[in-house]
Amino acid sequence: MGKFPFLKILLLNFIEKKGEITGYDFLKYCKEEGITASPGTVYPQLNALTKDGILTKKIDGRRNVYFLTQKGKDFLKEIQMKKEGFKNLMSKLGIVMENPNAFIPANVKKRFKTFFYSLHSVNWKKKSDVEDFLKELRKLEDEIGRWLNEWESDKG
């Protein structure tokens, strides 16, 4: 199914909330919310989601009306659970990182934030995304290693 960018997730959540939609309904919603979307991005996503079995389409006169399939409901629930898990992890990390009693150097905090943002956006089916993620992981490892070396020098 590939990467699910923000707009596609928003689309699925909108369909779940409304029960059924047309592409025009979603475009109107995006305009009202100030979200950049065009027919050239929305309709191909609706078609791809239908092809993948996430949505089903009913033709009503000249309108195509889209619904979530059971597979789509399950898929959206899985995405929402992963998102909540990620938010919880980020919250816990944020609590630890902002805790005045937990000494974490500013440069390590900054590298952790960058690492988690890259983790959230990686497309595991795209080699270049995975390679970029590994670079961020190595940078985090290097930053922690530098801090550990400094700590051991100060200690000794």
SEKOLKOL-735250 format. One line per field, with one value per residue (C-alpha): x, y, z; residue in one letter. Coordinates in steps of 0.02 Angstrom, whole numbers, plus 50000, padded with zeros to 5 digits. Example, Ala and Ser with C-alpha at 12.3 -4.5 7.8 and 13.67 -1.06 7.14 Angstrom:
2
east <- [50615_50684]
north <- [49775_49947]
up <- [50390_50357]
type <- [a_s]
This chain:
156
east <- [50000_50149_50173_50019_50052_49959_49826_49783_49767_49660_49552_49526_49483_49360_49273_49265_49187_49060_49020_49020_49093_49125_49291_49208_49155_49335_49400_49271_49322_49507_49468_49368_49511_49647_49727_49810_49725_49677_49573_49738_49794_49630_49551_49705_49715_49532_49560_49717_49628_49483_49603_49689_49522_49527_49376_49229_49141_48956_48901_48755_48706_48859_48937_49057_49021_49160_49145_49273_49275_49302_49484_49488_49412_49539_49681_49629_49613_49790_49857_49769_49839_50015_49994_49935_50080_50202_50123_50135_50318_50355_50261_50360_50522_50472_50434_50602_50692_50609_50626_50749_50811_50854_51015_51012_51128_51043_51136_51076_50897_50904_50971_50834_50700_50771_50783_50601_50539_50634_50566_50389_50408_50510_50435_50504_50474_50582_50769_50819_50703_50776_50953_50911_50837_50996_51098_50993_51013_51203_51204_51108_51229_51377_51303_51274_51451_51526_51430_51485_51668_51654_51573_51710_51845_51766_51749_51930]
north <- [50000_50115_50268_50350_50536_50660_50697_50513_50484_50640_50573_50406_50491_50606_50457_50369_50523_50554_50374_50411_50550_50609_50679_50849_50834_50806_50948_51065_51009_51040_51214_51256_51194_51282_51118_51115_50985_50979_50862_50803_50737_50682_50580_50473_50434_50385_50271_50193_50163_50083_49973_49920_49869_50005_50094_50041_50152_50167_50262_50377_50464_50564_50553_50424_50394_50314_50206_50119_49931_49818_49806_49996_50010_49885_49974_50144_50074_50003_50171_50261_50138_50159_50347_50341_50227_50346_50496_50406_50364_50543_50606_50492_50542_50724_50705_50623_50750_50899_50829_50943_50794_50693_50765_50746_50863_50984_50915_50738_50800_50887_50731_50623_50740_50733_50544_50524_50639_50536_50375_50441_50485_50339_50238_50063_50012_50152_50118_50302_50333_50185_50244_50419_50344_50243_50402_50483_50329_50337_50524_50487_50348_50463_50602_50484_50414_50589_50627_50462_50499_50673_50601_50471_50606_50716_50570_50511]
up <- [50000_50012_50117_50191_50191_50298_50167_50143_50330_50342_50201_50288_50453_50364_50282_50450_50531_50392_50346_50161_50054_49879_49822_49814_49998_50048_49940_50016_50192_50151_50087_50244_50354_50253_50199_50029_49919_49736_49629_49554_49723_49802_49662_49626_49812_49817_49667_49744_49910_49817_49717_49880_49956_50090_50013_49910_49786_49745_49591_49629_49468_49418_49591_49659_49842_49946_50103_50213_50190_50340_50285_50282_50457_50524_50434_50501_50677_50662_50603_50745_50874_50805_50807_50989_51035_50951_51037_51205_51175_51124_51277_51393_51310_51322_51507_51537_51428_51513_51689_51780_51882_51725_51658_51469_51375_51256_51105_51146_51169_51001_50914_50995_50929_50754_50766_50819_50682_50554_50628_50612_50428_50361_50219_50252_50072_50003_50010_50016_50165_50260_50219_50282_50440_50470_50452_50588_50697_50676_50716_50876_50919_50885_50992_51138_51113_51120_51278_51356_51313_51389_51543_51564_51539_51671_51789_51771]
type <- [m_g_k_f_p_f_l_k_i_l_l_l_n_f_i_e_k_k_g_e_i_t_g_y_d_f_l_k_y_c_k_e_e_g_i_t_a_s_p_g_t_v_y_p_q_l_n_a_l_t_k_d_g_i_l_t_k_k_i_d_g_r_r_n_v_y_f_l_t_q_k_g_k_d_f_l_k_e_i_q_m_k_k_e_g_f_k_n_l_m_s_k_l_g_i_v_m_e_n_p_n_a_f_i_p_a_n_v_k_k_r_f_k_t_f_f_y_s_l_h_s_v_n_w_k_k_k_s_d_v_e_d_f_l_k_e_l_r_k_l_e_d_e_i_g_r_w_l_n_e_w_e_s_d_k_g]
